[in-house]
Amino acid sequence: MRISQEEYQRIRELKELEIETCDFGHVNILNLGWGVWGKWFCRKHEKEHALCSGLCLPVARNIIGCELTRKRTKGTEDPPKPNKPYD
């Protein structure tokens, strides 16, 4: 993986990197501000995947035939409060 000089300057002093890897071995460095790929669940194979959006997500859908749905995070039970009072 190649990173730019500017990105290297941002992470060179860090002691730990937050790294995310997809099921096909691609690496995502979260410390650089790159977006999180997220978790996917395949209903066909009944398995959870971490897939990068560039290459592996289309491969899993079109070639392997996965029926992917986005893994949801737990929400809060309280409804959001409005910004303005209503009548």
N, C-alpha and C positions, 0 to 999 in steps of 0.2 A: 504494500500500500504506500502510496506517495502522498505526502502532505506538503503544503506550501511553506515557505520560510516564515511567513506571518503566523501560520498555525503552529509551527515549531516554537516560535518565540512565546506563544501563549501557554504551552504545556511543558517547556523545558525545566522549569523550577518545581513542578509538581512532584510530589513523592508517590502518588498513586493516580492511575488513570481509570476512569470509568469506561470499561470496554464492554460492548455488546456484540455477540457473535450470532450469526444466523445458522440454521441447520446445515447449510452448504459450505460453511467455513469463512464467510465474509466477515470483516471486522468493522465495527462502528465505534469511533471514539467520542463519547458523549461529552467529555471535557471541552471539546472544540465547539460545542454548541450545535452539533449536528442533531437532527431530529431522531427521536426514538422510533424504532421499527415496530415494536409492539408484538403482542402474542396473537396467534391465530389458532383456531380449533378446526380440525378437519372432521366433518361429520361422517364422511365415507370411511376413513381409516380409524376414526375415534382416537385421534392423537393430537396433542398440542405442538405447535411449531413456532419458532421464531424465524421470520423470513424478512430479508431485506427487500425493499420495494422496487429496486432497480431491475434485478434479474430474477431472483429466486421466487418472488411472488407470482409473476406470470408463468414461470416454469412449473411451479406446483399446481397452478390452476389448469394450464393448457396441456402439459405433457404428462404429468403424473396423474392428473384427474382429480385433484383434491377438491372437496366442497368446503371452502373456507368461510368461516364467520369470524368476525373480530371478537376477541376475548374482552368481555366487559369488566370494568372495575366496579367494586361495590360503591353504590351511591349512598348518600345520607338519607335518612328517613324523614328529616325535616324538609318541608318545601322551602324554596328560596323566598326571602323576604323582598317585597317590592321596594323600589327606590322612592316612590312617592305614595302618599296615602290616597286611597280611593274612597269614593262616596259609597 
